[in-house]
C-alpha cells in the first residue's frame, strides 16, 4: 500500500475541452471531498486549477482508480479520450510530482508564481473539511517549503512568467496599431488582479467588470468599475478583453459579442484565462474578433535560453527535497523497534541502579534511568532510522536481535508514528521539567504516571 497516491488530468495529458469537463470549481470541492471520504479515503486534497485537476490521497486500502471514477463521473462518464488522458502516480512518484507542481515546473507557463497560493488554498480547504491527517499534513507543507526554496535560490519562479502577465503581453501585442487601446478585464480575483497590475506597469488604466461592483472598485477605482450587466456595453468599447473569473459557465457569449460589435470597424482581441472557459469558443469565428484561450499561452521552457541553467538547478532542488521527505517518512517505520530498544535499555539501567543504590527512592532512579537510556540508545536510534529510510530491513532485524527485543516489521502508520514520537518527546520534557524544580525531586505519582503513559503509548502503537 503506497503512502501517497495522485490521480488526475493535466494540460500535459489532455486537451482543454477534457480539462474543462473534469474541472472542480471551488464551491464544488467540498462535496467532492465528501464523496472521496465515502469511497474509503480518509485523507485527500483536491487541486483544480487552469492547468490541472488532481486528487492527492493518503494511505488507503482502496484502489486509487476509484478516485478517477469520481472525476470521470463529473465529465459524464468514461470516454476513450478521457481514459487516455487519466494519470495515476503512486508513492515516491506522486510526492515528486507534487513538489514539481508547487515549484512551478509543471505549469503552462513554467515558473509561474500563482500555483503556490493555489496549492495552499486547496490544502487549507481539505484541512477544514477534516480530510488532512498525518500523511498529507506533512506532505503539503514540505512541498510548499520546497517551492519556496526554488523561488529563493533560482530565477525560475518569477512574476514575469505569470500566466496573467503573459496574457496581457500577448493581448497588447495583437493591437499595436491602436494608439490608446481600451482594455477591459472581466473578473476581480487573483488572476484578474495580476492582469490589472501588469497593465498598470505598462501604463494602461483598464476598466474592470465584475459581479461585485465593490470588488471591481477596489482594483481600479469607482470610475473604472462596472457591474456584470454592463459587460456588453464595455465589450463594444474594448480593443482588448481579458477574461479571468472562476465562473463555471460562459459569461461572454456569441450573441453578446454580436450585439456589441454590430457596427464595429476595428478589431477586438479576447483572451480567456479561465477553465472552464468563460468565453464561448464560437466568439472567435466572428469577423474582426481574435480569440486567445489558455492553451495558446502554453510555453516551451526549452525556447527560453535564460531558463536553461535555472531549470537544471530547480529540478535538482526538487529532487533533493523529495528525497529528504521520503527518507524522513520512511525512517518512522523504525518507530516500534526504537520504542522497544529504548524500553529495554531503560529497564537494564534501572535494574543496575537499583542494585548499586538500593536505598534511593525508586522514582528518582526511574527518572535517572530514563535520561541515561536516552543518551545510550541515541546512536542505535540513528542507525535504526537510517536503516528504515533506506529500506534495509535486514539491519533492523540485526538490531532487534542484538538487543533481544521482538519487533514487527510492518510499517508504522503516519499517525501512530507521530503519536509515538510526540509521547516520548513530551515524556522527556516533562521529566526534565520536574527534575529541574527546586530540590530536584519528583513526586511519586508524577514519575509513575510518566512511565505508565509512555509505556502504554508504546505498547498500543506497536500492537
KAPEDA-V588032 format. One line per field, one symbol per residue. psi: psi as a letter, one per 20 degrees, with the letter a starting at -180 (. if undefined). burial: I if it has 24 or more other C-alpha atoms within 12 Angstrom, else O. A space follows every 10 residues. Layout:
psi->???
burial->???
This chain:
psi->oqhqqpqapr iiirrhhghg hiqoqgijhg hhhhhgghij pipqppooai iqoqppqapq iqphhhhhhg hhhhjjrprh gghhiqqpqq chghghgghh ghijikrgop jqihhghggg hgghghghjk jpbgghhhgg hgghhgghgg hhirjgpqhi jqhhghgggg ghhikiiogm qpppporjbg ghghgggggh hjjqnrpppr hohghghhgj qhhjpqrhij ggghhhiqhp popmrjqjrp horghghghh jgkqiqrppp pojqoqpipp hihiiqqjpp poahhiiqqo hiiohiiggh gggghggggg hggggghggh hiijghgggg ggggghgggg gghhhhmhiq phhghggghg gghgghighh gggggggghj knhghhhggh hhjkqqppjq ppqgggghgg ggggghgghg ghghiiqpik qpqghggghg hggghhgggh gh.
burial->OIIIIIIIII IIIIIIIIII IIIIIIOOII OIIIIIIOIO IIIIIIIIII IIIIIIIIII OOIIIIIIII IIOIIOOOOO OIOOIIIIII IIIIIIIIII IIIIIIIIII IIIIIIIIII IIIIIIIOIO IIIIIIIIII IIIIIIIIII IOOIIIIIII IIIIIIIIII IIOIIOOOOO IIIIIIIIII IIIIIIIIIO OOOIIIIIII IOIOIIIOII OOOIIIIIOI IIOIIIIIII IIIIIIIOOI IIIIOIIIOI IOOOOOIIII IIIIIIIIII IIIIOIOOII IIIIIIIIIO IOOOOOIOOI IOOIIIIIIO IIIIIIOIII IIIIIIIIII IIIIIIIIII OOIOOOOOOO OIIIIIIIII IIIIOOIOOI IOIIIIIIII IOIOOIIOII OOIOOOIOOO IIIIIIIIII IOIIOOIIOI IOOIIOOOOO OIOOOOIOOI IOIIIOIIOO IIO
